[in-house]
Amino acid sequence: MKYDVLVLGAGMVGVSCALHLQAKGKSVALFDRQEAGQETSFGNAGIIQREAVRPYGFPRALSVIGTAATNRRLDVRYHASALPRVAGPLLRYFNHSAPAAYEKIAADYASMIAMSIDTHADLIKAAQAESLVEKQGWLMLMRSQKNLEAAFAEADTLQREHGVNHRKLNQQQLAELEPGIAKGQLVGAVHWTDPWTLRSPGDLVKAYAELFNRRGGEMLFGDALTLEKTAAGWQVRTRDGETVTAAEVVIALGPWTTKLTERFGFAPPMFVKRGYHMHYAALPDRKLNHWVLDEERGYLIAPMKNGLRLTTGAELALIDSPSTPKQLIDCEAIARDLLPIGDRVDPEPWKGARPCMPDMKPVIGAVPDVPGMWCAFGHGHQGFTLGPATGELLAALMTGEKPQIDMQPFSAGRRF
Ligand SMILES: Cc1cc2nc3c(=O)[nH]c(=O)nc-3n(C[C@H](O)[C@H](O)[C@H](O)COP(=O)(O)OP(=O)(O)OC[C@H]3O[C@@H](n4cnc5c(N)ncnc54)[C@H](O)[C@@H]3O)c2cc1C
């Protein structure tokens, strides 16, 4: 089995890369240990976040750092046992979040986020997946007047500087949009109107992978860690023992990427922010119409295909260490107070890992000093949003075309 390009990893990022390379006339094999869209791209909150032009910076306020350091926050927790491994990347993350550095990073990040809806729209149309998508935006709920006013001011800035649209909702308007939510706890909300949402994010990845297959692409199964350099390029072994070869390889293994690239001498300081989800039965008289973020508590609830999906914030832990879903348990209690919800639907909380870089930007392009190896990973909180844009940009780089935006800020050779 011989291809021009082997794409390792069939999450939102890998599938999108495979589709765009295929569109450039390359013969492409997509390679994963399981069906497409079963990992991080399955369990996320399902928002194509056109509003997310400013990536999550490391908090700089001492009050926030203090509560985080003592593990008293709901939106972020850490495993002390992970600190020896993550302290270095976190220190860099802290430095990149200093105001001047952060503003430059945010400007670069915004250039990619601006491509998110259009690049998904093209693939959604081609994949005939319109029925999976809702276009009503999402709500950022606020509990205090002071924070609501700050959120409104920030939304105005994003509109002015990045064309991000929103509506400002007072308590009454919010109650009309979401009558199921308990009144009195909230003072209003920012309604981000541009983002699109998915009731089953994994199904969209699956629809994109089916499009790739219909267009003649091949999905193969096996362990990407079998990758080897050969005289002619690259090879992996499928789980059936067959050898697959290609001139070039794209590593798009999400949070597992560096496990492979390290073997070829490329070990950027990636760390993961783990997150959990659980589905709950919706009570008949307490319907939720939108995706809602309880901004001041740090969790999100979404009306998804399998029930109301509660997703948690960041847990700084090693990717393979056992689940500790304390944030989920604590947020569940708060969520029940805000919106009466039914029983848990899943037997266990789902756990995933956001692949994060200290400078908050994905890594897209040629792997330094490894000819024929390319990468697309490190999309942190917005990999579902940025998958198709990544595919388009990487395919342009790999075929010698000029990408739509400057790719230097996202290069694998940058200083992390
Ligand atoms: C709780 C939570 C909520 C989120 N909400 C959002 C959101 O609303 N919007 C948004 O844009 N982003 C969101 N994200 C982030 C987003 O989900 C990720 O950035 C994105 O899914 C990463 O995609 P990926 O393709 O890089 O990785 P993945 O989807 O994890 O894909 C990696 C693939 O590599 C495969 N793989 C790994 N190792 C091997 C191996 N050895 N051999 C073969 N195959 C292998 C896996 O099977 C998998 O299919 C959220 C994340 C979490 C955890």
The ligand as an SDF file (V2000), in Angstrom:
LIG
                    3D

 53 58  0  0  0  0  0  0  0  0999 V2000
  -14.0570   19.0650   27.7450 C   0  0  0  0  0  0  0  0  0  0  0  0
  -13.5650   19.6380   26.4390 C   0  0  0  0  0  0  0  0  0  0  0  0
  -14.3640   20.5590   25.7500 C   0  0  0  0  0  0  0  0  0  0  0  0
  -13.9180   21.1020   24.5440 C   0  0  0  0  0  0  0  0  0  0  0  0
  -14.7500   21.9330   23.8350 N   0  0  0  0  0  0  0  0  0  0  0  0
  -14.3530   22.4040   22.6080 C   0  0  0  0  0  0  0  0  0  0  0  0
  -15.2350   23.2030   21.8150 C   0  0  0  0  0  0  0  0  0  0  0  0
  -16.4020   23.4350   22.1610 O   0  0  0  0  0  0  0  0  0  0  0  0
  -14.7770   23.6850   20.6370 N   0  0  0  0  0  0  0  0  0  0  0  0
  -13.5090   23.4180   20.1960 C   0  0  0  0  0  0  0  0  0  0  0  0
  -13.1220   23.9200   19.1350 O   0  0  0  0  0  0  0  0  0  0  0  0
  -12.6700   22.6210   20.9020 N   0  0  0  0  0  0  0  0  0  0  0  0
  -13.0540   22.1080   22.0870 C   0  0  0  0  0  0  0  0  0  0  0  0
  -12.2200   21.3120   22.8110 N   0  0  0  0  0  0  0  0  0  0  0  0
  -10.8700   21.0380   22.2900 C   0  0  0  0  0  0  0  0  0  0  0  0
  -10.9280   20.0400   21.1290 C   0  0  0  0  0  0  0  0  0  0  0  0
  -11.7630   18.9690   21.4520 O   0  0  0  0  0  0  0  0  0  0  0  0
   -9.5350   19.5260   20.7820 C   0  0  0  0  0  0  0  0  0  0  0  0
   -8.6370   20.6130   20.6160 O   0  0  0  0  0  0  0  0  0  0  0  0
   -9.5790   18.7350   19.4740 C   0  0  0  0  0  0  0  0  0  0  0  0
  -10.5710   17.7490   19.5260 O   0  0  0  0  0  0  0  0  0  0  0  0
   -8.2390   18.1160   19.1550 C   0  0  0  0  0  0  0  0  0  0  0  0
   -8.4100   17.4170   17.9320 O   0  0  0  0  0  0  0  0  0  0  0  0
   -7.2870   16.4920   17.3870 P   0  0  0  0  0  0  0  0  0  0  0  0
   -7.7380   15.9600   16.0700 O   0  0  0  0  0  0  0  0  0  0  0  0
   -5.9950   17.2270   17.4440 O   0  0  0  0  0  0  0  0  0  0  0  0
   -7.1570   15.3270   18.4860 O   0  0  0  0  0  0  0  0  0  0  0  0
   -8.0890   14.0450   18.7540 P   0  0  0  0  0  0  0  0  0  0  0  0
   -9.5030   14.3180   18.4240 O   0  0  0  0  0  0  0  0  0  0  0  0
   -7.7700   13.5510   20.1090 O   0  0  0  0  0  0  0  0  0  0  0  0
   -7.5640   12.9950   17.6920 O   0  0  0  0  0  0  0  0  0  0  0  0
   -6.3230   12.3310   17.8520 C   0  0  0  0  0  0  0  0  0  0  0  0
   -6.4500   10.9560   17.1780 C   0  0  0  0  0  0  0  0  0  0  0  0
   -5.1960   10.2870   17.2810 O   0  0  0  0  0  0  0  0  0  0  0  0
   -5.4410    8.9130   17.4980 C   0  0  0  0  0  0  0  0  0  0  0  0
   -4.2640    8.2920   18.0920 N   0  0  0  0  0  0  0  0  0  0  0  0
   -3.6060    8.6710   19.2190 C   0  0  0  0  0  0  0  0  0  0  0  0
   -2.5530    7.8730   19.4310 N   0  0  0  0  0  0  0  0  0  0  0  0
   -2.5350    6.9600   18.4160 C   0  0  0  0  0  0  0  0  0  0  0  0
   -1.6850    5.8850   18.0760 C   0  0  0  0  0  0  0  0  0  0  0  0
   -0.6260    5.5390   18.8160 N   0  0  0  0  0  0  0  0  0  0  0  0
   -1.9670    5.1870   16.9660 N   0  0  0  0  0  0  0  0  0  0  0  0
   -3.0150    5.4870   16.1860 C   0  0  0  0  0  0  0  0  0  0  0  0
   -3.8640    6.5010   16.4520 N   0  0  0  0  0  0  0  0  0  0  0  0
   -3.6240    7.2370   17.5730 C   0  0  0  0  0  0  0  0  0  0  0  0
   -6.6590    8.8980   18.4120 C   0  0  0  0  0  0  0  0  0  0  0  0
   -7.3180    7.6450   18.3420 O   0  0  0  0  0  0  0  0  0  0  0  0
   -7.4730   10.0540   17.8460 C   0  0  0  0  0  0  0  0  0  0  0  0
   -8.4140    9.6140   16.8880 O   0  0  0  0  0  0  0  0  0  0  0  0
  -12.6410   20.7410   24.0320 C   0  0  0  0  0  0  0  0  0  0  0  0
  -11.8560   19.7870   24.7050 C   0  0  0  0  0  0  0  0  0  0  0  0
  -12.3070   19.2280   25.8910 C   0  0  0  0  0  0  0  0  0  0  0  0
  -11.4640   18.1920   26.5680 C   0  0  0  0  0  0  0  0  0  0  0  0
  1  2  1  0
  2  3  1  0
  2 52  2  0
  3  4  2  0
  4  5  1  0
  4 50  1  0
  5  6  2  0
  6  7  1  0
  6 13  1  0
  7  8  2  0
  7  9  1  0
  9 10  1  0
 10 11  2  0
 10 12  1  0
 12 13  2  0
 13 14  1  0
 14 15  1  0
 14 50  1  0
 15 16  1  0
 16 17  1  0
 16 18  1  0
 18 19  1  0
 18 20  1  0
 20 21  1  0
 20 22  1  0
 22 23  1  0
 23 24  1  0
 24 25  2  0
 24 26  1  0
 24 27  1  0
 27 28  1  0
 28 29  2  0
 28 30  1  0
 28 31  1  0
 31 32  1  0
 32 33  1  0
 33 34  1  0
 33 48  1  0
 34 35  1  0
 35 36  1  0
 35 46  1  0
 36 37  1  0
 36 45  1  0
 37 38  2  0
 38 39  1  0
 39 40  1  0
 39 45  2  0
 40 41  1  0
 40 42  2  0
 42 43  1  0
 43 44  2  0
 44 45  1  0
 46 47  1  0
 46 48  1  0
 48 49  1  0
 50 51  2  0
 51 52  1  0
 52 53  1  0
M  END
$$$$
